[in-house]
Amino acid sequence: MSKDKLHPTVTRFREFINQHPKLRKEIRRTGRSWQEYYEKWILLGEEDEFWDKFKGESSEFKNKTENENENKAELFSQLLKYAEKMDIDKVQKQVHQLSGTIATIQELIDQYQGSRKGPKTQEHNPFGWFRD
């Protein structure tokens, strides 16, 4: 059933839930059904005191997101400072050396795998057809 075909009370309940983030968090935390809260909403109405404890964002959530944003900004600032001090020529040289090392390791692996398989032999043709 699409959103457009929902009963109007269900649509209003969705809007109510979106305005009460603490209620969503409570439902997810306790594992209670949405149906239970829908029925309370129908019986009590939106203005009942029961819903007051679920209004707005919790200050914990706001503080947590603010701290995360500050930490991200600080990390980004440190990365910019590090990038400013970086010598691109040295980085390019190290990347080139690493590339050479990887190529050498690949050659060694290829040689080792070749020695394990043994020398390639020609297929034996029992009938002797098409032999040069």
N, C-alpha and C positions, 0 to 999 in steps of 0.2 A: 504494500500500500504506500503510495507516495505521500509526501508531506502535504500536498494540496488536498488530498482526500481524507485527511484526519478529521475527526470530530472537533468542533470548535473548542470544547472544553479541554481536550487533549492538547491542542495548540496553545491555549492559554496557560495550561499547566507547564508546558515546555518553557514558555517565556518566563513563568514564575521561577522555575528551577534555574534558568540562566541568570536570574537576578539574585539568586541565593547560592553563591558558590560554596558556602559552608555546608549547606544541605546536601549538595552533590558529594562533597568530601565525606560527610557523615554516612550517607547511603553506601558509598564504596567501602568505607572503613568497617561498618557493621555487617555488611552483607545482606541487609534487609532489602525487601523488594521495593521497586518503584511504585507498585500497585498500592502498597500500604500507605505510602505518603500521598499518593494521588487521592485515595479515599479520605484521608484526613483533610486534604486540601478542599475536597468537595464538601465535606461535612462542616469544617470549621470556617472556611473562607480564607481569603488572603490576608485579612487584617487581624486575625486572631493573634494573641500574645505568644502562642506556641511557636510561631515563625520568627519572632524577634531575635532569638538566639542564632538564627541562621542567616541574618541579613549581612550584606557587605562582605568584603574580604577580611580575613583575619589579619591582625597586625603581624603575626608570625610569618604569614605568607609574604606580606609586603617587605618585611625586614629581610627575609631570606632572599627574595629576588633582588632587592637593592644591594645586598652583600655580594651576590653572584655577579651582578653587573659591575660593581666596583672592582672585584677580582679580575674580571675579564678585561676591563679597561686598564688595570695595572699591568696585567700580563701583556696586553697589546703594546702598551707604552714601553715595557722592557724589551720586547721583540724589536720595536722600531729603533731603540737605542743600540741594540746589538747589531742590527742590520746596518746602521750608520757607521759603526766601527769596523765592519767587515771589509777585508781587502779582497776584492773580486778576483784579482790576478792569482792570489794564493788559493782561493777556492777552486778556480778553474784548473790550476796545476794539480791540486789534490784529486779532483774528479778525473783528470787525465791519467794520473798514476793508478787510481782505483780501476779505471777502465782497462788499463794494461794488465793489471794484476788479475782481473776477472778473465781476460782473454787467455792469459797464461794458464790459469786453472782449467779453463775449458779445453785447451790443447792437451793438458796432462790427462784429463778425464777421457778425452777421445783416444789418446794413445793407450791408456790402460784398458779401455773397453776393446780396442782393436787387438791387443795382445791376448786378451781373454778368449776372444772368438777364434783366434788362430788364423793362419794364412788362409785366404780364400782359395778354394780349389774349384777346378772346372767341373761342371756337372758331367756325370757319366751318362753317355747316351748308349743304351744297350743295343740299339740297332745300327749304329754308325751312320745314321742319316745326317745329311747336311753338315758334314764336318769339313772344315777347310784343310 
